[in-house]
Amino acid sequence: MSELRVSNLKGRRRGQLPALPDGAVVTGVTTSTTFDGNLTGNVTGNITGTTGTFSGDVTVGGAISYEDVSDIDSVGVVTARSGIKVGAGQSISPVSGTITYYGDGSGLTGVNAGSHNFVASGAISNGATVVINTDGTVGIVTLIASNTPSVGSPVTYRTAQNRSGSAVYDSVSGKVIVAFQDNGNSNYGVAVVGTVSGDSITFGSPVTFQTNTIDYASLAYDSTNERVIISYYNNNSNGKSIVGTVSGNSITFGSSVNFYNSNCSYLGSVYDPTSGKVIITYRESNSDGASPQAIVGTVSGTSISFGSAVQFDSGQYTQYLSITKDSSNNKIVIAYQPGGFSGGKAIIGTVSGTSISFGTAVTFHSGGISGINCTFDSNSNKVVIAYRDDANSSYGTAIVGTVSGTSISFGSPVVFESATTNYMGNTAITFDSNSNKIVIPYTDDGDSDKGKVVVGTVSGTSISFGSALEFESGAVSSLFYVSGVYDITNKKVIIFYVDDDDNDYGKAVVFSAQSQTTNLTTENYIGIAAEAISDGQTGKITIVTGINEGQTGLTTGRTYYVKSTGGISTVASSPSVVAGTSISSTKIAVR
């Protein structure tokens, strides 16, 4: 029979399927609700099913579409149209060899170029400068301090006789400026810019700001306008102020302005950041009564203007005026010797607009004194006055004052040098905010006028002192009263003086109230932390040629140096180590 036509094919019994032992050839479409058994040979057309298991290879000539698979082993390219998602805690890794990524990586985030993993010795914050230790671990750049003071070697800032000067610190440029009467240059007013590095200081070239004789220079720094104000007594004629702008290792000046139209003396000056004003104290000329005055100045650009002078004591021939700012109580404090050359007083001033008002003067010492100078201890919120107690063998003495309203009260005086103490200028004493110490440089008449410095610690209404340290083995000249200024960036006090044994040359030494040692060297800097790393844990450090993204407030296109205390700055520390070049406000290319 060549052809069989039936409408239905069933087994001989109900439930029994018909058998086709020799197979069946179907040239049309076969439709079934289920299929059981092996399917061999070539299958053309579409196969649709809910599940399928293949024990061997499956070859697909066209595209295969799927929603979810547990494993893909492809010898060609796998194209994922909607992307590839990797589960949490999972990774992409090669079976062997390496994985190669293509493209410029611009779409990647959270990746720090040029970073490598290191084990941290101590906690490291993101963006911190890092050194490598001898055991291969890394740690932050840090400064280790002890309570032993240290002093560097004297450095000459002017190879000619000079006198009657003082100094100030420019917090924006990170420079120290000293101004003085230059006897080697017709007694002209001259200023020099200094840069502290470690335990030493270097100076730029002298710049003349007044082309005739000056005396009694006093300096203040206006941190709002970023200007240096030098006030001085000019050629027996009047009191003047001039505004200077520091750039690099030099300084330029505007035109001088009179704050007093006659000869004056005992100048002092301070900047009040709250009011944005400069306050100058001075003693009038004899013809005007020689009384003490205070005047408020306002800096604008490279000039300064003044309000009206205010007399704060009725006595004539007031001496040794020294001025400071109590930032805790927002008051001006003036310490001085009143007319009659007996005793010491202090008075509190309040700045308002372009004027200043005063409370009642308070006596802090009833006997004869000289060489008065004062400063403010922002740690204890106390005023400290240092002076020579002429009624007590001219010993070096200090006393602590507490401001309250428009008055001030004092503790008991404390001797810091049991010998005649000389040549303390009205800016000799200074406060080291890093160590929270009072630093007083002076000359020791009981030891051949050698230059010495002592460190004090305020506690309550008193002060205690350690042993004096010598900063000049020769005699210090009276031509230039000893002056001190604190460099907040390098955490050092710079002492200025004239060396009587070296042609009265102007000199400076760098003093540390605490001995400080950094773990940074020119060889062990390795880079900047690319993430926060806990002690003993492994984390990423951006090394040379890498770009670190953990910075803030950078100026684009500037060279930054590693600070000896940690962090980065545009001013080099000691040792001088380049951290890298900023390429944005938050990124630095490490080198």
VOGU-3710 file (C-alpha; in Angstrom, 3 decimals, decimal comma):
1> mselrvsnlk> 0,000/0,000/0,000  1,641/3,189/-1,098  -0,665/5,649/0,640  -2,647/5,499/3,891  -5,262/8,117/4,576  -6,822/8,107/8,032  -8,408/10,778/10,174  -7,186/9,294/13,429  -4,496/6,785/14,453  -4,863/5,029/17,818
11> grrrgqlpal> -3,383/2,029/19,597  -5,159/-1,269/19,761  -6,101/-0,659/23,356  -7,161/2,499/25,167  -4,153/4,322/26,544  -1,668/2,376/24,393  0,283/4,411/21,803  0,678/3,001/18,286  4,227/1,794/17,511  6,133/2,647/14,365
21> pdgavvtgvt> 9,128/0,262/14,620  10,661/1,304/11,301  10,139/5,016/11,926  8,053/7,578/10,167  8,687/10,106/7,500  6,610/13,233/7,760  6,823/15,731/4,881  4,330/18,182/6,298  3,936/19,795/9,651  3,874/17,632/12,736
31> tsttfdgnlt> 1,931/19,052/15,608  1,951/17,565/19,086  1,084/18,726/22,561  4,152/16,973/24,059  7,290/15,267/22,824  8,994/12,459/24,748  12,336/10,840/23,924  15,430/11,829/22,008  15,296/14,166/19,059  18,154/13,498/16,648
41> gnvtgnitgt> 19,108/14,729/13,253  18,684/18,191/11,821  15,718/20,222/12,946  14,669/23,195/10,854  12,242/25,922/11,736  11,437/27,280/15,198  11,515/25,264/18,406  9,552/26,758/21,250  9,646/25,365/24,756  9,748/26,347/28,414
51> tgtfsgdvtv> 12,908/24,381/29,339  15,632/22,431/27,600  18,683/20,464/28,617  21,630/19,803/26,295  24,361/17,366/27,318  26,596/18,318/24,406  27,374/21,440/22,417  24,666/23,587/20,905  25,519/25,371/17,679  23,397/28,278/16,607
61> ggaisyedvs> 23,980/29,755/13,166  22,041/32,943/13,892  21,447/34,926/17,081  20,302/33,362/20,329  18,042/35,460/22,545  17,732/34,690/26,244  16,676/36,347/29,468  18,669/34,507/32,109  21,535/32,006/32,041  23,762/30,749/34,822
71> didsvgvvta> 26,927/30,377/32,751  28,253/31,446/29,351  31,327/29,923/27,733  31,866/31,765/24,476  34,783/31,430/22,035  33,658/34,579/20,246  32,329/37,975/21,155  29,429/38,185/23,616  27,236/41,242/22,995  25,086/42,387/25,911
81> rsgikvgagq> 22,689/45,028/24,553  21,557/46,350/27,935  24,862/45,994/29,779  26,366/43,448/32,167  25,567/43,415/35,878  27,893/41,730/38,353  26,388/40,693/41,666  27,517/42,186/44,984  30,738/40,600/46,212  31,439/39,075/42,796
91> sispvsgtit> 34,346/39,918/40,510  35,452/39,804/36,911  38,605/37,721/36,567  40,446/35,845/33,815  40,591/32,070/33,566  44,289/32,622/32,828  46,496/35,506/31,737  45,236/39,081/32,112  42,087/41,003/31,343  42,461/43,790/28,790
101> yygdgsgltg> 40,141/46,797/28,988  39,620/49,001/25,944  38,722/52,706/25,754  40,060/55,802/27,553  38,410/55,036/30,888  36,661/58,421/30,927  33,405/56,784/31,940  34,895/55,064/34,983  34,340/56,548/38,460  35,999/55,816/41,789
111> vnagshnfva> 39,255/54,868/40,060  42,532/56,586/41,093  45,065/56,432/38,297  48,568/55,353/39,249  47,625/53,932/42,635  49,021/50,829/44,336  48,101/48,905/47,451  50,146/49,262/50,648  49,705/48,199/54,258  49,112/51,144/56,617
121> sgaisngatv> 51,119/51,645/59,781  48,673/53,786/61,720  45,416/55,181/60,365  45,703/57,169/57,131  43,025/59,607/55,996  42,035/60,067/52,374  44,262/62,700/50,715  47,027/62,517/53,355  50,688/62,728/52,339  52,424/59,403/52,888
131> vintdgtvgi> 55,964/58,108/53,450  57,189/54,541/53,109  58,735/52,914/56,160  61,772/50,634/56,264  59,534/47,577/56,703  57,554/48,374/53,541  54,476/49,720/55,321  53,339/53,308/54,827  52,365/56,056/57,247  51,391/59,719/57,287
141> vtliasntps> 53,892/62,570/57,292  53,993/63,851/60,846  55,946/66,097/63,190  57,179/64,627/66,443  57,557/67,203/69,235  59,275/67,194/72,604  59,248/69,799/75,358  62,920/70,656/74,875  63,402/74,078/73,210  65,931/74,459/70,409
151> vgspvtyrta> 67,531/77,342/68,561  69,083/77,539/65,111  72,208/79,384/64,029  72,247/83,187/63,572  71,624/84,449/60,034  72,599/87,954/58,899  69,809/89,879/57,187  71,766/93,163/56,784  75,580/93,510/56,621  75,547/97,037/57,992
161> qnrsgsavyd> 74,740/98,688/61,288  71,004/99,002/61,852  68,715/99,981/64,685  65,211/100,711/65,971  63,163/98,070/64,211  60,676/95,274/64,658  59,092/92,450/62,669  55,752/90,948/61,673  54,489/87,719/60,063  52,547/87,717/56,781
171> svsgkvivaf> 50,201/84,733/57,072  49,208/84,720/53,379  52,705/84,714/51,848  54,170/82,744/54,756  56,930/85,325/55,115  58,481/87,325/57,938  59,150/91,031/57,400  61,616/93,085/59,435  61,884/96,883/59,150  64,629/99,068/60,615
181> qdngnsnygv> 66,786/102,168/60,370  69,631/101,264/58,009  72,771/103,021/59,218  74,598/101,626/56,195  72,150/103,427/53,881  71,925/107,013/55,190  69,660/105,898/58,055  66,847/105,291/55,562  63,869/103,157/56,380  64,478/99,668/54,997
191> avvgtvsgds> 62,510/96,391/55,034  63,640/92,830/54,333  61,520/89,728/53,668  62,538/86,433/55,287  61,541/82,831/54,570  61,745/80,229/57,337  62,853/76,720/56,429  63,368/74,257/59,239  65,650/75,800/61,854  66,967/78,527/59,576
201> itfgspvtfq> 65,813/81,572/57,634  66,846/83,174/54,343  66,330/86,775/53,298  65,648/88,689/50,121  67,251/91,998/49,208  66,661/95,112/51,373  63,934/97,462/50,073  63,886/101,160/50,998  60,485/102,525/52,037  61,611/105,955/53,328
211> tntidyasla> 64,463/107,967/51,778  65,454/109,907/54,873  66,163/109,134/58,509  63,573/107,044/60,354  63,355/105,746/63,892  61,074/103,580/66,043  59,646/101,346/63,328  56,615/99,261/64,328  54,875/96,678/62,133  51,375/95,201/61,898
221> ydstnervii> 49,809/92,801/59,400  46,336/93,418/57,975  45,155/89,859/57,226  41,935/91,086/55,578  43,656/93,231/52,962  46,836/91,116/52,990  49,052/94,109/53,628  51,989/94,964/55,891  51,753/98,321/57,687  54,999/99,938/58,829
231> syynnnsngk> 54,668/102,889/61,203  57,693/104,996/62,011  58,972/108,315/63,258  60,387/110,256/60,310  63,401/112,561/60,477  62,386/114,509/63,606  59,253/115,756/61,843  56,201/113,486/62,028  54,720/110,037/62,523  54,090/108,124/59,313
241> sivgtvsgns> 52,627/104,829/58,134  53,175/103,078/54,841  51,461/100,022/53,333  53,528/97,198/51,866  52,650/94,204/49,689  54,789/91,071/49,887  55,539/89,196/46,672  57,987/86,318/46,769  61,093/87,412/48,649  60,476/91,131/48,241
251> itfgssvnfy> 58,031/93,865/49,214  56,637/96,933/47,430  55,126/100,036/49,001  52,488/102,667/48,415  52,873/106,273/49,554  53,410/107,154/53,206  50,636/108,883/55,203  51,029/111,014/58,331  49,193/109,814/61,428  50,777/112,546/63,575
261> nsncsylgsv> 52,144/115,879/62,312  55,053/116,208/64,684  57,876/114,136/66,123  56,796/111,160/68,218  58,290/108,107/69,913  57,585/104,731/71,554  55,510/103,465/68,645  53,412/100,320/68,842  50,885/98,848/66,417  48,493/95,926/66,131
271> ydptsgkvii> 45,842/94,734/63,694  42,311/94,089/64,947  40,696/91,490/62,615  37,260/92,018/64,169  37,020/95,667/63,176  39,443/95,337/60,250  41,502/98,235/61,641  45,093/98,978/62,559  45,653/100,611/65,953  48,819/102,662/66,511
281> tyresnsdga> 50,073/103,937/69,868  52,701/106,630/70,318  53,932/109,384/72,601  53,429/112,945/71,407  56,223/115,486/71,009  57,266/117,499/74,045  55,610/120,597/72,613  52,284/118,763/72,536  52,576/117,528/76,104  54,336/114,180/75,527
291> spqaivgtvs> 51,131/112,322/76,400  50,242/108,810/75,128  47,889/108,591/72,150  46,113/105,885/70,156  44,798/106,243/66,622  42,806/103,928/64,347  43,838/103,356/60,732  41,936/101,867/57,783  43,821/100,206/54,939  42,515/100,607/51,391
301> gtsisfgsav> 44,584/99,202/48,558  48,150/100,392/49,122  47,235/103,345/51,356  45,931/103,963/54,851  43,705/106,657/56,378  43,236/107,623/60,027  40,575/108,763/62,433  41,251/111,203/65,282  43,864/110,439/67,930  42,635/109,588/71,443
311> qfdsgqytqy> 44,686/110,303/74,562  44,440/107,403/77,026  46,540/108,739/79,953  46,897/112,273/81,291  50,520/111,871/82,347  53,377/113,362/80,363  56,460/111,521/79,117  54,829/108,110/79,003  57,317/105,414/77,940  57,593/101,830/76,718
321> lsitkdssnn> 54,190/101,548/75,085  53,286/98,028/73,966  49,987/96,924/72,407  48,216/93,603/71,791  44,763/92,268/70,872  42,726/90,140/73,292  40,823/88,073/70,710  38,751/86,332/73,379  37,202/89,544/74,710  37,627/91,524/71,483
331> kiviayqpgg> 39,612/94,245/73,255  42,812/96,165/72,707  45,309/96,040/75,592  48,022/98,684/76,017  50,781/98,255/78,622  52,990/101,245/79,400  54,995/103,196/81,933  53,037/106,357/82,809  54,511/109,843/83,109  56,830/110,255/86,069
341> fsggkaiigt> 58,791/107,114/85,132  57,369/105,054/87,948  55,288/101,885/87,846  53,517/100,065/85,048  49,914/100,327/83,908  47,578/98,608/81,473  44,432/99,969/79,884  41,679/98,361/77,799  40,508/99,870/74,518  37,423/99,195/72,393
351> vsgtsisfgt> 37,493/99,959/68,671  34,368/101,442/67,104  34,468/102,639/63,525  37,532/104,828/63,111  37,953/105,618/66,807  38,825/103,885/70,064  37,570/104,385/73,623  39,210/103,325/76,884  38,377/102,107/80,338  40,330/103,036/83,471
361> avtfhsggis> 44,032/102,228/83,623  45,084/99,546/86,133  48,516/99,416/87,815  50,283/96,071/87,421  53,566/97,203/89,031  54,101/100,063/91,465  57,889/100,401/91,326  60,275/101,553/88,640  60,233/99,439/85,478  61,378/99,578/81,844
371> ginctfdsns> 61,381/97,526/78,646  57,648/96,786/78,767  56,175/94,422/76,167  52,965/92,388/76,065  51,207/89,619/74,130  48,000/87,591/74,231  47,904/83,886/75,096  44,956/82,538/73,079  45,131/79,169/74,853  44,530/80,516/78,361
381> nkvviayrdd> 42,863/83,742/77,122  45,248/85,800/79,209  47,450/88,824/78,573  51,110/88,414/79,545  53,312/91,456/80,187  57,101/91,137/80,403  59,308/93,902/81,768  62,491/94,752/83,625  61,803/95,293/87,326  64,161/98,153/88,186
391> anssygtaiv> 62,991/98,032/91,804  64,154/94,403/92,040  67,753/94,478/90,757  66,445/94,956/87,178  65,378/91,306/87,016  63,364/90,039/84,074  59,766/89,709/85,258  56,398/88,721/83,840  52,816/89,054/85,025  49,496/87,601/83,837
401> gtvsgtsisf> 46,439/89,787/83,248  42,762/88,878/82,846  40,514/91,176/80,831  36,929/91,681/81,960  34,808/94,228/80,175  36,853/97,423/79,947  39,165/96,558/82,845  41,973/94,151/83,617  43,179/92,400/86,777  46,555/90,823/87,494
411> gspvvfesat> 48,144/87,923/89,325  51,511/88,109/91,070  54,747/88,948/89,212  57,123/86,079/88,382  60,886/86,467/87,781  62,172/84,710/84,647  65,784/85,992/84,810  67,568/86,703/88,109  69,952/89,213/86,567  69,767/92,579/84,861
421> tnymgntait> 67,613/92,059/81,796  68,089/94,476/78,898  66,934/95,412/75,439  63,484/93,895/75,376  61,647/95,812/72,669  57,909/96,400/72,827  57,432/93,397/70,523  59,943/91,054/72,150  57,431/88,760/73,841  55,319/86,504/71,617
431> fdsnsnkivi> 52,904/83,583/71,872  53,620/80,230/70,235  50,153/78,857/69,427  51,527/75,431/68,481  53,074/74,683/71,880  50,828/77,132/73,791  53,922/78,768/75,234  55,013/82,324/75,911  58,441/83,092/74,399  60,546/85,981/75,777
441> pytddgdsdk> 63,906/86,885/74,170  66,197/89,335/76,008  69,807/90,142/76,811  71,390/88,925/80,028  73,499/91,725/81,514  74,623/89,317/84,205  76,213/87,180/81,485  78,002/89,685/79,207  74,805/90,803/77,451  74,406/87,464/75,720
451> gkvvvgtvsg> 71,172/86,902/73,868  68,873/84,529/75,705  65,324/83,255/75,408  62,991/81,680/77,931  59,721/79,750/77,574  56,772/80,303/79,885  53,528/78,428/80,524  50,439/80,254/81,753  48,318/78,523/84,380  45,410/80,409/85,888
461> tsisfgsale> 46,652/83,877/86,793  50,314/82,936/86,985  53,139/81,832/84,708  56,055/79,429/85,165  59,316/79,317/83,224  61,876/76,767/82,125  65,610/77,348/81,875  66,909/80,070/79,586  68,489/79,084/76,272  71,258/81,091/74,640
471> fesgavsslf> 70,621/82,306/71,084  73,651/84,624/70,762  76,958/83,890/72,480  78,276/87,410/71,835  76,942/90,700/73,119  73,610/91,927/71,810  73,610/95,632/70,943  71,226/98,196/72,398  70,864/99,750/68,934  68,082/97,330/68,073
481> yvsgvyditn> 65,954/96,146/70,953  65,387/92,414/70,723  62,210/91,597/68,768  60,283/88,350/68,312  57,617/87,204/65,843  55,757/83,899/65,510  55,609/82,072/62,160  52,343/80,127/62,365  53,070/78,086/59,210  56,435/76,735/60,336
491> kkviifyvdd> 55,536/76,889/64,039  58,688/78,797/64,912  59,570/82,058/66,649  62,052/84,284/64,817  64,205/86,500/67,043  65,717/89,679/65,563  68,620/91,564/67,121  71,847/93,453/66,408  75,138/91,646/67,038  77,444/94,019/68,954
501> ddndygkavv> 80,418/91,719/68,350  79,892/91,598/64,570  79,866/95,231/63,412  76,310/95,751/64,683  74,974/93,672/61,806  71,314/92,784/61,831  70,748/89,099/62,611  67,960/86,609/63,153  67,658/83,158/64,689  64,852/80,612/64,450
511> fsaqsqttnl> 63,632/79,327/67,802  61,431/76,322/68,592  59,590/76,295/71,900  59,430/72,526/71,381  61,992/70,379/69,605  60,340/69,174/66,433  61,396/66,328/64,171  59,587/65,323/61,004  59,602/61,784/59,583  59,699/63,264/56,061
521> ttenyigiaa> 62,923/63,021/54,055  63,788/63,823/50,457  63,746/60,084/49,728  60,867/58,450/51,635  57,899/60,419/50,261  55,872/57,939/48,215  52,587/59,682/47,420  49,126/60,609/48,640  46,446/58,321/50,076  43,701/57,563/47,526
531> eaisdgqtgk> 41,328/56,379/50,258  41,044/56,165/54,027  43,035/53,196/55,374  42,759/51,746/58,873  45,830/50,749/60,840  47,186/47,422/59,587  44,843/47,327/56,594  45,683/47,426/52,891  44,661/50,434/50,851  45,471/52,486/47,795
541> itivtgineg> 48,211/55,140/47,644  48,522/57,412/44,609  52,194/57,255/43,653  54,356/59,199/41,208  52,636/59,751/37,799  49,243/59,092/39,400  46,444/61,594/39,935  45,045/61,933/43,440  41,460/63,170/43,786  41,297/63,562/47,555
551> qtglttgrty> 42,223/67,255/47,785  40,246/70,467/48,342  40,919/74,149/47,780  43,873/73,789/45,424  44,906/76,510/42,982  45,173/74,984/39,508  48,618/74,897/37,925  50,623/75,411/41,135  53,492/73,347/42,496  52,666/71,994/45,940
561> yvkstggist> 55,154/70,838/48,549  54,838/68,268/51,300  54,589/70,034/54,658  56,862/68,709/57,397  53,763/68,509/59,586  51,740/66,620/56,954  49,516/67,901/54,162  50,569/70,072/51,235  51,323/73,761/50,731  52,599/76,102/48,029
571> vasspsvvag> 55,366/77,049/50,510  58,236/74,571/50,856  59,023/73,167/54,302  62,263/71,602/55,457  63,169/69,277/53,881  61,865/70,655/50,591  59,859/67,842/48,954  57,582/68,382/45,957  54,162/66,749/46,397  52,977/67,377/42,847
581> tsisstkiav> 51,209/69,814/40,543  47,553/70,726/40,962  45,414/70,113/37,869  42,156/71,268/39,473  40,877/72,385/42,868  40,525/68,734/43,961  43,168/66,886/41,939  46,949/66,796/42,069  49,364/64,999/39,753  51,818/63,322/42,106
591> r> 55,521/63,704/41,315
//
